[in-house]
């Protein structure tokens, strides 16, 4: 089977020297025979504009292009090899350059550390499949509840790991993985070069600026989470994170149980159950009830200090033809819980909460109750999907983001996606969020325009 792939923006963003892009002509790769493998990738162009008001008044916006391009080898008795290069290039759209330290005009979430343009090998793994078992090892993208890509801006989080899965048991997948290192995606830059008490509960740790970890450098999982050195001056390097999972699924029920052993930091248990059924009044109305639970506790050398936190969430969803909607509630700690370290620690991109906003992730802060409602409609004939949502976070005073302060944060927003029929693989997206009291007195309006071309 042969495939024609047009590569233009991707080709130019992958060639870098000294942080600058070397201009190249658009490249057309034609007649790629799958006997010689497959070329795949995504071109992404991203514009973001955020206007702050309240205790901070400022506008910042950025425009960048990039993505990834990869090659997968042909299958040789179940063995394949995959490699992919990732990169981002931000345009200077203001009078001041984007890499000016302290620049208030540019949004940092589309760049590397220090507003760098950069490229690197983000995936390089071997995959071996035999019978019902699959083994994968090397650099790769992971999408698991408590360690994942969190692909919310230009480039995702990526990992060095080994993963084995097996489906010998009917309707059941067993997974064993060990994650050694991580490179932080561009979204992590919004939390600053050293992270903060908010980043630990929002998918990122305290090692954001460590040795270029946000610019394609793969670093130890402990230093990604907690920074380079602990309170005693010792290195926060750990043996990695071991993940074990069982996932069961049939026509109406899906249940998954994960155990993450972050050696010498914490043990995190994640449980989720989803049950679907037809509404008794009409088979055209589909219903689904879901529940999730997280428990974290310190282990080994307790490099993060005392960790003892419980989180649970519930969600009820319905689908009626092209319309879908859900309502969700979650709670992190209450008066009867011992809640330490500010709430659920999730420094490796894991963000499974039913109640998270587009940007507000306060549902993992200690002593916080969150409510969210969302609705979507698919205009199938037009290739269009529109979603609107509202979330409210009742943050208790036990949180560490604004210590000893209780307040209510709110976020509303929308997401419109359009699949361009005339260009296969092209998706255009308009997203917006409007947080109010993200921190007491801090509001903003944010808009994102995104063009993804997948091949």
C-alpha positions as CSV (number, residue, x, y, z in Angstrom):
1,X,0.0,0.0,0.0
2,X,1.4,3.4,-0.9
3,X,0.7,6.8,0.7
4,X,1.3,10.4,-0.4
5,X,2.1,12.8,2.4
6,X,2.5,16.6,2.1
7,X,5.0,18.0,4.6
8,X,5.6,21.7,4.7
9,X,5.4,23.5,8.1
10,X,6.8,20.3,9.8
11,X,9.8,20.1,7.6
12,X,10.8,23.7,8.3
13,X,10.3,23.4,12.1
14,X,12.5,20.3,12.4
15,X,15.7,21.9,11.1
16,X,17.3,24.1,13.8
17,X,20.8,25.5,14.4
18,X,21.7,27.5,17.4
19,X,18.0,28.1,18.3
20,X,17.2,29.5,14.8
21,X,15.3,28.0,12.0
22,X,17.2,27.3,8.8
23,X,14.7,28.1,6.0
24,X,13.9,25.2,3.7
25,X,11.5,24.7,0.8
26,X,8.3,22.7,1.4
27,X,9.0,19.0,1.0
28,X,6.7,16.5,-0.7
29,X,7.2,12.9,0.3
30,X,5.5,10.8,-2.4
31,X,4.8,7.2,-2.9
32,X,5.9,5.9,0.4
33,X,5.7,2.2,0.2
34,X,4.6,0.6,3.4
35,X,7.0,-2.3,2.7
36,X,9.6,0.2,3.7
37,X,7.6,1.5,6.7
38,X,5.3,4.5,7.4
39,X,5.8,8.2,7.8
40,X,3.5,9.9,10.3
41,X,3.2,13.1,12.1
42,X,1.3,16.3,13.0
43,X,1.8,19.9,12.0
44,X,0.5,22.3,14.6
45,X,0.1,26.1,14.4
46,X,-1.1,27.7,17.6
47,X,-2.1,31.2,18.6
48,X,-2.9,32.1,22.2
49,X,-4.1,35.5,23.6
50,X,-4.7,36.1,27.3
51,X,-5.9,39.4,28.9
52,X,-5.6,39.6,32.7
53,X,-7.7,41.9,34.9
54,X,-8.1,42.5,38.6
55,X,-4.9,42.4,40.7
56,X,-3.0,42.1,37.4
57,X,-3.7,44.0,34.3
58,X,-1.8,42.8,31.2
59,X,-2.2,41.2,27.8
60,X,0.1,38.6,26.4
61,X,-0.1,36.6,23.2
62,X,2.1,34.2,21.2
63,X,2.1,32.5,17.8
64,X,4.1,29.3,17.1
65,X,4.3,26.5,14.7
66,X,5.8,23.0,15.0
67,X,4.7,19.5,15.8
68,X,6.3,16.2,15.1
69,X,7.3,13.9,12.2
70,X,8.1,10.2,12.6
71,X,8.9,6.9,11.0
72,X,7.7,3.4,11.8
73,X,9.5,0.5,10.4
74,X,7.8,-2.4,8.7
75,X,6.7,-5.3,10.9
76,X,9.4,-8.1,11.1
77,X,7.8,-11.1,12.9
78,X,6.1,-8.8,15.4
79,X,9.1,-6.4,15.9
80,X,8.9,-2.8,14.9
81,X,10.9,0.4,15.5
82,X,9.5,3.9,15.7
83,X,11.4,7.2,15.9
84,X,9.9,10.8,15.9
85,X,11.3,14.3,16.0
86,X,9.5,17.1,17.8
87,X,10.0,20.8,17.6
88,X,8.5,24.3,18.1
89,X,9.3,27.6,16.7
90,X,7.8,30.8,18.1
91,X,7.4,34.0,16.0
92,X,8.4,37.4,17.3
93,X,5.1,39.2,17.0
94,X,5.9,42.1,19.4
95,X,8.4,44.9,19.4
96,X,10.5,43.0,22.0
97,X,11.9,39.6,21.3
98,X,10.2,36.6,22.9
99,X,13.4,35.5,24.6
100,X,13.8,38.7,26.6
101,X,13.8,37.6,30.3
102,X,10.8,38.9,32.0
103,X,8.9,39.6,28.8
104,X,5.3,40.3,29.7
105,X,4.1,40.4,26.1
106,X,4.5,36.7,25.2
107,X,2.7,33.7,26.5
108,X,5.4,31.1,27.5
109,X,3.3,28.0,26.9
110,X,4.3,27.6,23.2
111,X,8.0,27.6,23.7
112,X,10.8,25.8,25.5
113,X,12.4,27.0,28.7
114,X,13.4,30.7,28.4
115,X,11.3,31.1,25.3
116,X,13.6,28.8,23.4
117,X,12.9,27.4,19.9
118,X,14.0,23.8,20.0
119,X,13.9,20.3,18.4
120,X,14.7,16.9,19.7
121,X,14.1,13.2,19.3
122,X,10.9,12.7,21.4
123,X,10.1,9.1,20.4
124,X,12.6,6.2,19.8
125,X,11.2,2.9,20.9
126,X,11.1,-0.8,19.9
127,X,7.8,-2.7,20.0
128,X,7.5,-6.4,20.0
129,X,4.1,-8.2,19.8
130,X,3.6,-11.9,20.1
131,X,0.3,-13.7,20.7
132,X,-1.6,-11.5,23.2
133,X,1.4,-9.8,24.7
134,X,3.0,-6.5,23.7
135,X,6.4,-5.1,24.8
136,X,7.4,-1.5,24.2
137,X,10.7,0.1,25.4
138,X,12.4,3.5,24.8
139,X,11.2,7.1,24.4
140,X,7.5,7.3,24.0
141,X,4.2,9.1,24.6
142,X,2.2,7.8,27.6
143,X,-1.5,8.5,28.3
144,X,-2.3,7.1,31.7
145,X,-4.3,8.6,34.6
146,X,-1.4,9.8,36.7
147,X,1.4,10.1,34.2
148,X,0.6,11.4,30.8
149,X,1.2,13.6,27.8
150,X,-1.1,16.5,28.8
151,X,-1.0,17.7,25.2
152,X,-2.6,21.1,25.9
153,X,-0.2,23.5,24.1
154,X,2.5,23.0,21.4
155,X,4.4,19.9,22.5
156,X,3.4,17.1,25.0
157,X,5.2,15.5,27.9
158,X,7.2,12.5,26.7
159,X,8.8,9.7,28.7
160,X,11.6,7.0,28.7
161,X,9.8,3.8,29.8
162,X,9.3,0.1,29.3
163,X,5.7,-1.1,29.1
164,X,4.3,-4.7,28.8
165,X,0.6,-5.5,28.3
166,X,-1.3,-8.7,28.0
167,X,-4.9,-9.6,26.9
168,X,-5.0,-13.3,27.6
169,X,-7.9,-13.0,30.0
170,X,-11.1,-12.2,28.3
171,X,-12.2,-8.6,28.3
172,X,-9.1,-7.8,30.4
173,X,-5.9,-5.9,29.8
174,X,-3.0,-6.3,32.3
175,X,-0.3,-3.6,32.2
176,X,3.1,-3.4,33.8
177,X,5.3,-0.3,33.2
178,X,8.4,1.4,34.6
179,X,9.0,5.0,33.8
180,X,12.6,6.2,34.1
181,X,12.7,9.8,32.8
182,X,10.5,12.6,31.4
183,X,10.8,15.7,29.3
184,X,8.2,18.3,30.1
185,X,6.0,19.7,27.4
186,X,5.6,23.4,26.6
187,X,2.5,23.8,28.9
188,X,4.8,23.4,31.9
189,X,6.3,26.8,31.3
190,X,3.2,28.6,32.7
191,X,4.3,27.5,36.2
192,X,7.7,29.2,36.0
193,X,11.2,27.8,35.9
194,X,11.1,26.4,39.5
195,X,7.4,25.3,39.8
196,X,5.3,26.3,42.8
197,X,2.7,25.0,45.1
198,X,0.1,25.2,42.4
199,X,2.1,23.2,39.8
200,X,2.3,20.1,42.1
201,X,-1.5,19.8,42.0
202,X,-1.8,20.8,38.3
203,X,0.2,18.2,36.5
204,X,3.8,19.6,36.9
205,X,6.4,19.4,39.6
206,X,9.2,21.6,41.0
207,X,11.9,20.7,38.4
208,X,10.5,22.6,35.5
209,X,13.7,24.5,34.7
210,X,16.1,21.7,35.6
211,X,18.8,21.2,32.9
212,X,16.4,22.2,30.1
213,X,13.7,19.7,31.2
214,X,11.1,21.8,29.4
215,X,13.3,21.9,26.2
216,X,13.6,18.3,25.2
217,X,16.0,17.1,27.9
218,X,14.8,13.8,29.6
219,X,15.4,14.0,33.4
220,X,15.0,11.7,36.4
221,X,11.3,11.3,37.6
222,X,12.2,12.4,41.1
223,X,13.9,15.7,40.0
224,X,11.0,16.4,37.6
225,X,8.7,16.1,40.6
226,X,10.6,17.8,43.4
227,X,13.5,19.7,41.9
228,X,17.2,19.0,42.0
229,X,17.7,18.8,45.8
230,X,15.6,18.1,48.8
231,X,15.4,20.1,52.1
232,X,18.5,18.1,53.3
233,X,20.5,19.0,50.2
234,X,20.4,15.5,48.9
235,X,19.5,14.8,45.3
236,X,15.9,14.0,44.6
237,X,16.7,11.3,42.1
238,X,14.7,8.1,42.4
239,X,14.6,4.7,40.7
240,X,11.6,5.8,38.6
241,X,7.9,5.2,38.8
242,X,6.5,1.7,38.5
243,X,2.9,1.5,37.2
244,X,0.7,-1.6,37.4
245,X,-2.8,-1.7,36.0
246,X,-5.8,-4.0,35.4
247,X,-8.5,-2.8,32.9
248,X,-11.7,-4.8,32.5
249,X,-14.3,-3.8,29.9
250,X,-17.5,-5.3,28.4
251,X,-20.5,-3.9,26.6
252,X,-21.8,-1.9,29.6
253,X,-19.0,-1.8,32.2
254,X,-15.4,-0.6,32.3
255,X,-13.3,-0.8,35.4
256,X,-9.7,0.2,35.7
257,X,-7.3,0.0,38.7
258,X,-3.8,1.6,38.7
259,X,-1.1,1.6,41.2
260,X,1.8,4.0,40.8
261,X,4.9,3.4,42.9
262,X,7.0,6.5,42.8
263,X,9.9,5.1,44.7
264,X,10.9,7.1,47.8
265,X,8.2,9.7,47.1
266,X,4.7,8.3,47.2
267,X,2.3,5.5,46.3
268,X,-0.8,6.6,44.3
269,X,-3.8,4.3,43.7
270,X,-6.3,5.3,41.0
271,X,-9.6,3.6,40.5
272,X,-12.3,4.4,37.9
273,X,-15.6,2.6,37.0
274,X,-17.9,3.5,34.1
275,X,-21.3,2.0,33.7
276,X,-23.5,2.6,30.6
277,X,-27.1,1.8,29.9
278,X,-30.1,2.8,27.8
279,X,-32.6,5.1,29.4
280,X,-35.8,3.3,30.4
281,X,-37.9,5.9,28.6
282,X,-36.1,5.6,25.2
283,X,-33.3,3.4,23.8
284,X,-32.1,6.5,21.9
285,X,-31.1,8.1,25.2
286,X,-27.8,6.7,26.3
287,X,-26.7,7.1,30.0
288,X,-23.4,6.6,31.7
289,X,-22.5,6.9,35.4
290,X,-18.8,7.1,36.4
291,X,-16.8,7.3,39.6
292,X,-13.1,7.8,40.3
293,X,-11.0,7.6,43.4
294,X,-7.3,8.6,44.2
295,X,-5.4,7.7,47.4
296,X,-1.8,8.9,47.9
297,X,0.6,8.1,50.7
298,X,4.4,8.5,51.2
299,X,6.8,5.6,50.8
300,X,10.5,4.9,51.3
301,X,12.5,8.0,52.1
302,X,9.4,10.2,51.9
303,X,11.2,12.8,49.7
304,X,7.9,14.8,49.4
305,X,7.3,14.7,53.2
306,X,4.1,13.4,54.7
307,X,1.6,12.5,52.0
308,X,-1.9,11.4,53.0
309,X,-4.8,12.4,50.7
310,X,-8.0,11.1,49.3
311,X,-9.9,12.3,46.3
312,X,-13.1,11.1,44.7
313,X,-15.3,12.2,41.8
314,X,-18.6,11.2,40.2
315,X,-20.1,12.0,36.9
316,X,-23.4,11.4,35.2
317,X,-23.5,11.7,31.4
318,X,-26.2,11.4,28.7
319,X,-26.2,11.2,24.9
320,X,-29.2,11.9,22.7
321,X,-28.3,11.6,19.1
322,X,-25.9,14.5,18.3
323,X,-26.3,16.1,21.8
324,X,-24.3,15.0,24.9
325,X,-24.0,16.5,28.3
326,X,-22.6,15.7,31.8
327,X,-22.6,16.9,35.3
328,X,-19.7,16.1,37.7
329,X,-18.7,16.6,41.3
330,X,-15.4,16.0,43.1
331,X,-13.9,16.4,46.6
332,X,-10.2,16.4,47.7
333,X,-10.1,16.0,51.5
334,X,-12.7,17.2,54.1
335,X,-12.7,17.7,57.8
336,X,-12.5,14.0,58.5
337,X,-9.4,13.5,56.3
338,X,-5.7,14.1,57.0
339,X,-4.7,16.2,54.1
340,X,-1.0,17.1,53.7
341,X,1.2,18.5,50.9
342,X,-1.6,20.7,49.6
343,X,-3.7,17.9,48.0
344,X,-3.2,15.4,45.2
345,X,0.4,15.4,43.9
346,X,0.4,14.9,40.2
347,X,3.8,16.1,38.8
348,X,4.0,13.9,35.7
349,X,1.2,15.2,33.6
350,X,-1.6,13.0,35.0
351,X,-4.9,14.9,34.9
352,X,-7.8,12.4,35.0
353,X,-10.3,14.5,37.0
354,X,-13.9,14.7,35.8
355,X,-14.1,18.3,37.1
356,X,-11.0,20.0,35.7
357,X,-11.4,23.2,33.7
358,X,-9.5,24.2,30.6
359,X,-7.0,26.0,32.7
360,X,-8.3,25.9,36.3
361,X,-7.1,22.6,38.0
362,X,-7.9,23.5,41.5
363,X,-10.0,20.3,42.1
364,X,-6.7,18.6,43.3
365,X,-6.0,21.4,45.9
366,X,-6.6,20.2,49.5
367,X,-10.0,20.8,51.1
368,X,-11.6,21.6,47.7
369,X,-15.1,20.7,46.4
370,X,-15.7,21.1,42.7
371,X,-18.8,21.1,40.5
372,X,-18.8,21.1,36.7
373,X,-21.4,20.9,33.9
374,X,-20.7,20.6,30.2
375,X,-22.7,20.1,27.0
376,X,-21.7,19.3,23.4
377,X,-23.4,19.1,20.0
378,X,-22.1,17.5,16.8
379,X,-23.1,19.0,13.5
380,X,-22.1,15.9,11.6
381,X,-22.9,17.2,8.1
382,X,-20.7,20.2,8.7
383,X,-17.8,18.3,10.5
384,X,-18.4,20.6,13.4
385,X,-18.5,20.0,17.2
386,X,-19.3,22.7,19.8
387,X,-18.8,22.3,23.6
388,X,-19.6,24.7,26.4
389,X,-18.8,24.2,30.1
390,X,-18.9,25.8,33.6
391,X,-16.9,24.8,36.6
392,X,-16.9,26.1,40.2
393,X,-14.1,25.3,42.7
394,X,-14.8,25.8,46.4
395,X,-11.3,26.0,47.7
396,X,-10.7,25.5,51.5
397,X,-8.1,27.2,53.6
398,X,-6.0,24.0,53.8
399,X,-4.7,24.6,50.3
400,X,-1.0,25.5,49.8
401,X,-1.5,27.7,46.7
402,X,-3.0,30.5,48.8
403,X,-2.3,29.2,52.3
404,X,-4.9,29.9,55.0
405,X,-7.2,31.5,52.4
406,X,-10.6,30.1,51.4
407,X,-12.3,31.3,48.2
408,X,-14.4,30.2,45.3
409,X,-12.9,30.1,41.8
410,X,-15.0,29.8,38.7
411,X,-14.3,29.1,35.1
412,X,-16.5,29.0,32.0
413,X,-15.5,28.5,28.4
414,X,-16.2,26.9,25.0
415,X,-14.4,24.7,22.5
416,X,-15.4,24.5,18.8
417,X,-13.7,22.0,16.4
418,X,-14.0,21.8,12.6
419,X,-12.8,18.9,10.5
420,X,-12.1,20.4,7.0
421,X,-13.7,18.0,4.6
422,X,-11.6,19.3,1.6
423,X,-8.3,18.5,3.4
424,X,-8.2,15.1,5.1
425,X,-6.5,15.3,8.5
426,X,-6.9,19.0,8.9
427,X,-8.7,20.1,12.2
428,X,-9.3,23.8,13.1
429,X,-10.1,24.6,16.7
430,X,-11.2,27.7,18.6
431,X,-11.1,27.5,22.4
432,X,-11.8,30.1,25.1
433,X,-11.8,30.2,28.9
434,X,-12.9,32.9,31.3
435,X,-11.6,32.2,34.9
436,X,-12.9,34.4,37.7
437,X,-10.9,34.5,40.9
438,X,-8.4,32.0,39.7
439,X,-6.7,33.4,42.7
440,X,-8.6,35.9,44.8
441,X,-9.0,39.0,42.6
442,X,-7.3,37.5,39.5
443,X,-9.4,37.1,36.3
444,X,-8.6,36.6,32.7
445,X,-10.1,36.0,29.2
446,X,-8.2,33.6,27.0
447,X,-8.6,32.6,23.3
448,X,-6.8,29.9,21.4
449,X,-6.7,29.3,17.6
450,X,-5.2,25.9,16.7
451,X,-4.7,24.2,13.3
452,X,-3.7,20.6,13.5
453,X,-2.8,18.6,10.3
454,X,-2.4,14.9,11.0
455,X,-0.9,12.5,8.5
